[in-house]
Amino acid sequence: MSDFIYPVQLVCSDDTLYFKQFTHRQSKNFVKVILNGNTHILEMFINTAIRDLCISDINPESLSCLDKLCILLNIRAYNMSPVAKFNTAV
């Protein structure tokens, strides 16, 4: 296997899942979906992304919201940066 993979420890079940790299295209589409503002489309995108990136066969609908958040935070940390900086104007 030549793909970069990384582990994600689930919060609610203590299972470990392994994920492939989040591509630039997926990142751009994720931003577009967030800016769209439709929560149903956002949930569909997140479920599809988890299903596509996980190397094992998983049903994202069976995961809790907390597990999905944990997966998304790990995707960001492993593929972009573990540090998030926010600029605030006073």
N, C-alpha and C positions, 0 to 999 in steps of 0.2 A: 504494500500500500504506500503510495507516494504522497497522499494528501496529509496536510497538517491537521491533526486532531487534538482535542483537549477535553479533559474531564469536567463535568458539571455535577456537583453534589446536590441532589434535590433536598429541599428543606422538610417537606411533609412525610417523605417515605424513607429517607436516608439511602436511597438508591443512587448509583452513579451512572450517568449517561455520558456518551462521548459524541462530540460534535465536530463537524467539518468547518472550514473557514467561511465566514460571512463575506460574500463578494461585494465589490464596489457597486455593482448593479443592484443587488439586494438592498444595500444601504441607501442608495438614492431612492429606490421605490418605497422603502420604509418611511423616509422623510415625506415623500409625496402623500402616502396614506395618512400619516399623522396630520399633515396640513389640510387634508380633505375634511377631517373632523367627524367622519362617520364611524361610530364605535363598532358597528356590526362589521364593516369592511376591515377595520383595524384588527378585530378579533380573528377574522378569517385569514388575514395576512400573517398574523403571529402564529396561528395554528399551522398554516402551510409552511412557514419558514422553519418552525421547529421540526415538522415532519421531514422537510427536505434536508436539513442540516444534521439531524441525528443519524448516526451510522447504524443504529439498531432500529428495528421496526417498532414504532411507537405511535400510540393514538393520543395526540395532544389534547383532545377533548376530555380525556380522563385525568389530566393534570389539574392541580389546583391553581388558582390565580397566583398564589405565592410562589409555587414552583415555576410557573411561566415567567414571573418577574425575575426570579433567581437565574433562570436560563438566559433571559434577555440581558441582564447585568453582566453575566459571565461572557456572553457573546461580545458585548461592548468592550469588556476588559481585555479579552484575549485578542480581539481583532483590531481594535482602535487604540485604546489606552486605558489603563486602570485608574487614571486620574481625570476627573471632570472639573474643569474650571469654569466658573460663572462670573461674568462681568456685570456689575450693577452700577448704574449711574445714579448719582445723588443730586 
